[in-house]
Amino acid sequence: MKNSLKYAFLEFVNRHQLILPGQKVLTAVSGGVDSLVLLHLLQVWQPYFNLAIGVGHFNHRLRGKAADTDERFVRSICERAGIPFFGGRGDVKSYARQHKFSIEEAARKLREAFLENCRREQGYDAVATGHNLNDQAETLLMRLLAGAGPEGLAGIRLRREGFIRPLLFAERAQIEAYAAAHHIEFREDRSNRDVRIRRNKVRHKLIPYLQREFHLTDLKPFLNLALTMQEWLPQLYREVERLWKGAVEVESENKIRLGITAYTGYFSQIQIRILERILAQLAGAERRLTFNQFADFSGWIREGKESSRFMLPGDIAAARAEGQLVFEPAANFKKIEVQQDIFPDDSYENRELGILLLASLGEKKGVRLGKHPGVEYLDADRLKFPLRLRNWRPGDRFQPLGMAHPKKLSDFLTDEAALFLPRERMLVLEHHGEIVWVVGSRISEKYKITESTGKVLKLEVKKL
């Protein structure tokens, strides 16, 4: 046992070419048994690889004095061994609150950012972390329970963006036995025993249950599954890139368009990756879609209503327009107050809304209904000016052209296939408290042109 892990480590590293001769490797050392065994093994094989070794330690400031003691402990090990030490600190709780992450996710992001910055600034080729096979099994089980797709089932990556995991083949028991055999001192994080934490519950409850009741004697199948999925992922990413280049239009930093036909022609995992990439670009931070969120979004697309929008993580709104999905921050749709009197031969321009409205009085003779989009005609004989242009309000009622009875305006807006403006910004034209026109959509049945109409009010709305 004393040397079996030593040679298994070398075989695994060489088989996957995780470390090449002459490289500089920054080792992430928390002070726990995994990371210190990793450091010991790298020191053992340092002459073989002609390695330059450094240590990075990140203090998450979550455990008070215990965390500070861990930092001093790792620093002292490096000083005794003559290994360069690089320390970092971060306020994980504040970062988690600010970005709406779990504590575990926030800690990982800050830690990895520190290690990657240290790697680049100090000229190291890779950051080696002490993740082991038990970590991989726990990760995969948690993701299976959450309904993960191919990317989730790839688990902890063997290598990714400057990080390598040379101990991913070894079970925790092997690592602990190696530490005991070589008298390696380490620190233990008491929070690892708290089964209120989901990962710890999987570690201390679920895996022992599987071992006891289902004779799970070897965790290697978890490693094999993850490595198989990791081999397949590059093809997935290539297809995502192809879809991005062929169907995505970045109109501005706050608006992205996606062709519906191209998007729906791909299978779900590529669709999810495209959506997450759009969300990350618009929200300014990584956003993940749950299976239920994606299923609801797909159902919304199938409904085909251009008048509705779908809210996605990061407060990003999606809408349909002319065969495309249009993604924008929800803040783009904040209500813009409009209260404006409209007279005959009047015009109203609103650059915030991006519209121009024209009103002109004329004779009925020569009017051709329905020939021009955005143009409507009202029976001017029934109107008294000024009319009032305003925002629509909950509780508004309206009798749409062609209908025998009034209906709630909110229901009308929901039923419309396409709205001229986003729902929150829709405008109405009012005559003495009665809606005569839902701007860009439909006039009132009560104010339509009839055989007895003499004069007409022509209304035209355009987008600037």
C-alpha positions in Angstrom: 0.0 0.0 0.0 2.9 2.3 0.8 4.1 2.5 -2.8 1.0 1.4 -4.8 -0.4 4.9 -4.9 3.0 6.3 -5.8 3.2 4.2 -9.0 -0.5 4.4 -9.8 -0.1 8.2 -9.7 2.7 8.1 -12.2 0.9 5.7 -14.5 -2.3 7.9 -14.4 -0.4 11.1 -15.0 1.5 9.7 -17.9 -1.5 8.0 -19.5 -3.4 11.2 -19.6 -0.3 13.4 -20.2 -1.3 15.7 -17.3 2.3 16.7 -16.6 5.1 17.1 -19.1 8.8 17.2 -18.4 10.1 20.6 -17.4 6.8 22.1 -16.5 6.0 24.4 -13.6 3.1 23.2 -11.5 1.2 25.3 -8.9 -0.3 22.9 -6.3 -3.6 24.0 -4.7 -3.1 23.1 -1.0 -5.9 23.6 1.5 -4.1 21.8 4.3 -6.3 18.8 4.0 -5.1 15.2 3.4 -5.9 15.2 -0.3 -3.9 18.3 -1.3 -0.9 17.4 1.0 -0.7 13.9 -0.4 -0.8 15.4 -3.9 2.0 17.8 -2.9 4.1 14.9 -1.5 3.6 12.8 -4.7 4.7 15.7 -6.9 7.8 16.1 -4.7 8.5 12.4 -5.1 8.3 12.5 -8.9 9.8 16.0 -9.1 13.2 14.6 -10.4 11.4 12.3 -12.9 9.5 15.2 -14.5 12.1 17.9 -13.7 9.3 19.9 -12.1 9.2 23.3 -10.6 6.6 23.2 -7.8 4.8 26.1 -6.1 1.9 26.1 -3.7 -1.3 28.3 -3.8 -3.5 28.5 -0.7 -6.8 30.4 -0.6 -8.3 31.5 2.8 -12.1 31.6 2.3 -12.6 33.4 5.7 -15.5 31.1 6.5 -14.1 29.3 9.6 -12.5 32.2 11.6 -9.4 31.3 13.5 -9.4 27.7 12.1 -9.0 29.1 8.5 -6.1 31.3 9.6 -4.5 28.4 11.3 -4.8 26.4 8.1 -3.0 29.2 6.2 -0.1 29.3 8.7 0.2 25.5 8.6 0.5 25.4 4.8 2.9 28.3 4.7 5.2 26.6 7.3 5.2 23.4 5.3 6.4 25.3 2.2 9.0 27.2 4.2 10.5 24.0 5.5 10.5 22.4 2.0 11.7 25.5 0.2 8.6 25.7 -1.9 7.3 29.1 -3.1 4.0 29.9 -1.3 1.3 32.1 -2.6 -1.6 33.0 -0.4 -4.9 34.7 -1.1 -8.1 35.7 0.7 -11.7 36.4 -0.2 -15.0 37.3 1.4 -17.0 34.3 0.2 -20.2 35.3 2.0 -20.4 38.7 0.5 -19.6 37.4 -2.9 -22.3 34.7 -2.6 -24.9 37.4 -1.6 -23.9 39.7 -4.4 -24.1 37.1 -7.1 -26.8 34.9 -5.7 -24.5 31.8 -5.5 -24.5 29.1 -2.9 -21.6 29.4 -0.4 -20.0 26.3 -2.0 -20.2 27.7 -5.5 -19.0 31.2 -4.4 -16.0 29.6 -2.6 -15.1 27.6 -5.7 -15.3 30.6 -8.0 -13.2 32.8 -5.8 -10.6 30.1 -5.1 -10.3 29.1 -8.8 -10.0 32.8 -9.9 -7.2 33.3 -7.3 -5.3 30.2 -8.4 -5.7 31.0 -12.1 -4.4 34.6 -11.6 -1.5 33.3 -9.6 -0.7 30.7 -12.3 -0.6 33.4 -15.0 1.3 36.0 -12.9 3.9 33.6 -11.7 4.4 31.7 -15.0 3.1 28.2 -14.0 1.9 25.8 -16.7 -0.9 24.3 -14.6 -2.7 24.3 -11.3 -2.9 20.8 -9.8 -5.8 20.2 -7.4 -6.3 17.3 -5.0 -9.8 16.1 -6.2 -10.1 12.4 -5.8 -12.3 9.6 -7.0 -14.7 10.0 -4.0 -15.2 13.6 -5.0 -16.0 12.5 -8.5 -18.5 9.9 -7.3 -20.2 12.5 -5.0 -20.4 15.0 -7.8 -21.9 12.6 -10.3 -24.5 11.3 -7.8 -25.6 14.8 -6.9 -25.9 15.8 -10.5 -27.8 12.6 -11.3 -30.3 13.4 -8.6 -30.6 16.9 -10.0 -31.3 15.5 -13.6 -28.0 16.7 -15.1 -27.3 16.4 -18.9 -24.1 15.4 -20.6 -22.0 18.3 -19.4 -23.1 17.7 -15.8 -22.3 14.0 -16.1 -18.8 14.8 -17.2 -18.3 15.6 -13.6 -15.0 17.0 -12.3 -12.8 17.6 -15.4 -9.5 15.8 -15.6 -8.1 18.9 -17.2 -9.8 22.2 -17.8 -8.6 25.8 -18.5 -5.2 25.4 -16.9 -6.3 23.0 -14.1 -5.4 19.4 -13.8 -6.6 16.7 -11.3 -3.8 14.1 -11.0 -5.5 12.3 -8.1 -8.9 11.8 -9.7 -8.2 8.0 -10.0 -7.6 7.4 -6.2 -10.2 6.7 -3.6 -10.1 8.6 -0.3 -9.1 5.5 1.6 -6.0 5.0 -0.5 -5.0 8.6 0.0 -5.5 8.4 3.8 -3.5 5.2 3.9 -0.7 6.8 1.9 -0.6 9.8 4.3 -0.4 7.5 7.3 2.4 5.4 5.8 4.4 8.5 5.0 3.6 10.3 8.2 2.1 13.3 6.4 0.5 15.8 8.8 -2.7 17.5 7.6 -5.5 19.6 8.9 -9.1 18.5 9.1 -12.0 20.7 8.2 -14.8 19.9 10.8 -17.4 21.2 8.4 -16.8 18.2 6.2 -18.7 16.1 8.8 -21.8 18.3 8.8 -24.5 16.2 7.0 -26.7 19.3 6.6 -24.5 20.1 3.7 -25.7 18.2 0.7 -22.3 16.9 -0.5 -21.5 15.7 3.0 -24.8 13.9 3.2 -23.9 12.1 -0.1 -20.5 11.3 1.3 -21.5 10.0 4.7 -25.0 8.7 4.0 -25.6 7.8 0.4 -22.3 6.3 -0.7 -22.0 4.1 2.5 -25.6 2.9 1.9 -24.8 2.0 -1.8 -21.7 0.2 -0.6 -23.6 -1.7 2.1 -26.9 -2.5 0.3 -25.8 -2.6 -3.3 -22.2 -4.0 -2.9 -20.6 -0.9 -4.4 -17.0 -2.0 -3.8 -15.3 0.0 -6.6 -15.9 3.7 -7.5 -14.0 3.3 -10.9 -17.3 3.2 -12.9 -17.9 6.8 -11.9 -14.4 7.8 -13.2 -15.1 5.9 -16.5 -18.5 7.6 -17.0 -17.0 11.0 -16.4 -14.0 10.5 -18.7 -16.3 9.1 -21.5 -18.5 12.2 -21.3 -15.5 14.4 -21.2 -14.3 12.9 -24.5 -17.6 13.6 -26.1 -18.0 17.2 -24.9 -15.7 18.8 -27.5 -18.1 17.7 -30.3 -20.9 19.3 -28.3 -19.0 22.5 -28.1 -18.2 22.5 -31.8 -21.9 22.2 -32.6 -22.7 25.0 -30.1 -20.1 27.2 -31.9 -21.6 26.4 -35.3 -25.1 27.4 -34.1 -23.8 30.5 -32.5 -22.1 31.7 -35.7 -25.0 30.7 -38.0 -28.0 31.8 -36.0 -27.0 34.3 -33.3 -26.9 38.1 -33.9 -25.5 40.3 -31.2 -27.4 43.4 -32.0 -25.9 45.4 -29.0 -24.5 44.8 -25.6 -28.1 44.6 -24.3 -29.8 42.7 -27.1 -29.2 39.4 -28.8 -31.3 37.7 -31.5 -31.5 34.0 -32.2 -33.1 32.4 -35.3 -35.9 30.1 -34.1 -35.8 27.6 -37.0 -32.0 27.0 -36.6 -32.3 26.8 -32.8 -35.1 24.3 -32.7 -33.3 22.2 -35.3 -30.7 21.1 -32.7 -31.2 18.7 -29.8 -31.8 19.9 -26.2 -28.2 20.0 -24.9 -27.0 22.3 -27.6 -30.0 24.5 -27.1 -29.3 24.7 -23.4 -25.6 25.7 -24.0 -26.7 28.4 -26.5 -29.2 29.8 -24.0 -26.7 29.8 -21.2 -24.1 31.6 -23.4 -26.6 34.3 -24.2 -27.6 34.7 -20.6 -23.9 35.0 -19.5 -23.3 37.6 -22.1 -26.3 39.7 -21.2 -26.2 39.2 -17.5 -22.5 39.6 -17.2 -22.1 36.4 -15.2 -22.5 32.7 -15.7 -26.1 31.5 -15.5 -27.3 27.9 -15.5 -30.7 26.6 -16.6 -32.4 23.9 -14.7 -34.2 21.2 -16.7 -37.6 22.6 -15.6 -36.6 26.1 -16.7 -35.5 24.8 -20.1 -38.7 22.7 -20.5 -40.9 25.7 -19.7 -39.0 27.8 -22.1 -39.3 25.2 -24.9 -43.1 25.0 -24.2 -43.3 28.8 -24.5 -41.6 28.7 -27.9 -44.1 26.0 -29.1 -47.0 28.2 -28.1 -45.8 30.7 -30.7 -47.3 33.9 -29.1 -45.3 37.0 -30.1 -47.1 39.2 -27.6 -45.7 37.3 -24.6 -42.3 37.2 -23.0 -40.4 34.5 -21.0 -38.3 35.4 -18.0 -35.0 33.6 -17.8 -32.3 33.5 -15.0 -30.4 36.8 -14.6 -33.5 38.8 -15.2 -33.2 38.3 -18.9 -36.4 38.5 -21.0 -37.0 36.5 -24.2 -39.6 37.6 -26.8 -40.5 36.4 -30.3 -40.3 38.7 -33.3 -40.3 37.9 -37.0 -39.0 34.4 -36.7 -36.4 35.2 -34.1 -36.0 35.0 -30.3 -35.0 38.4 -28.9 -33.2 38.4 -25.6 -32.8 41.6 -23.5 -32.4 42.5 -19.8 -35.8 43.0 -18.2 -34.7 46.5 -17.2 -35.0 47.4 -20.9 -38.8 47.0 -20.5 -39.3 49.3 -17.6 -42.4 51.4 -17.9 -42.0 54.8 -19.6 -44.7 57.2 -18.4 -46.8 58.8 -21.2 -49.5 61.4 -20.8 -50.1 63.4 -24.0 -53.0 65.3 -25.5 -53.5 64.5 -29.2 -55.2 67.0 -31.6 -56.1 66.7 -35.3 -53.1 67.3 -37.5 -50.8 66.6 -34.5 -47.7 64.5 -34.1 -46.1 62.9 -31.1 -42.5 61.5 -31.0 -41.0 59.5 -28.1 -37.4 58.5 -28.6 -37.3 56.4 -25.4 -40.1 54.3 -26.8 -38.8 54.7 -30.4 -42.1 55.7 -31.9 -43.7 58.5 -34.0 -47.5 58.9 -33.9 -49.3 61.1 -36.5 -53.0 62.2 -36.4 -54.7 63.9 -39.3 -58.3 64.9 -40.0 -59.8 64.2 -43.4 -62.8 63.1 -45.5 -64.1 59.5 -45.6 -63.9 59.5 -49.4 -60.8 57.6 -50.6 -60.1 55.8 -47.3 -58.9 52.3 -47.9 -59.1 50.2 -44.7 -56.4 47.7 -43.8 -54.1 48.5 -46.7 -51.2 49.9 -44.6 -49.8 48.3 -41.4 -49.8 50.8 -38.5 -52.5 52.9 -40.0 -56.1 53.1 -38.6 -59.1 55.3 -39.1 -61.7 56.4 -36.6 -65.1 58.1 -37.0 -64.1 61.7 -36.2 -67.8 62.7 -36.0 -68.0 60.9 -32.7 -64.8 62.4 -31.3 -64.2 65.5 -29.2 -60.6 66.7 -29.0 -58.1 66.5 -27.5 -57.8 62.7 -27.2 -55.5 61.4 -24.5 -52.5 59.1 -25.2 -51.4 57.2 -22.1 -50.0 54.0 -20.7 -52.4 51.1 -20.4 -53.4 50.2 -16.9 -54.6 47.0 -15.1 -58.4 47.2 -15.0 -58.7 48.9 -18.4 -61.6 47.5 -20.6 -61.9 47.8 -24.4 -64.3 46.6 -27.1 -62.0 45.5 -29.9 -63.0 45.9 -33.5 -65.2 43.0 -34.6 -66.3 41.9 -31.1 -69.8 42.3 -29.6 -68.7 42.9 -26.0 -65.9 44.7 -24.1 -63.1 42.6 -22.6 -60.3 43.3 -20.2 -57.4 45.0 -22.0 -54.9 42.7 -20.1 -56.7 39.7 -21.7 -56.6 41.3 -25.1 -52.9 42.0 -24.9 -52.3 38.4 -23.9 -54.3 37.0 -26.8 -52.7 39.2 -29.4 -50.2 37.4 -31.7 -47.9 40.4 -31.9 -47.7 43.7 -30.0 -46.3 46.9 -31.4 -44.5 47.6 -28.1 -43.5 45.4 -25.2 -46.5 44.6 -23.1 -45.4 46.9 -20.2 -45.0 49.8 -22.6 -48.2 49.5 -24.6 -50.1 52.7 -25.1 -53.8 53.5 -25.6 -55.6 56.4 -27.1 -58.5 57.5 -24.9 -61.7 59.6 -25.6 -63.4 60.9 -22.5 -62.3 57.9 -20.5 -63.0 55.4 -23.2 -60.3 53.5 -25.2 -60.6 54.1 -28.9 -57.3 52.6 -30.0 -54.7 50.2 -28.6 -51.8 51.7 -30.3 -50.4 49.6 -33.1 -52.9 46.8 -32.5 -56.7 47.5 -32.9 -59.3 50.3 -32.8 -62.5 50.2 -30.8 -65.7 48.7 -32.4 -67.6 51.7 -31.1 -65.5 54.2 -33.1 -65.1 52.4 -36.4 -66.1 54.0 -39.7 -69.7 53.4 -40.8 -71.9 54.4 -43.7 -72.9 57.6 -41.9 -69.4 58.7 -41.2 -68.4 62.1 -42.7 -65.0 62.9 -41.4 -62.3 60.5 -40.3 -59.3 60.7 -38.0 -56.3 59.0 -39.6 -53.9 57.5 -37.0 -50.5 56.3 -38.0 -47.7 54.9 -35.8 -44.2 54.2 -36.9 -41.0 53.0 -35.2 -38.1 55.4 -35.3 
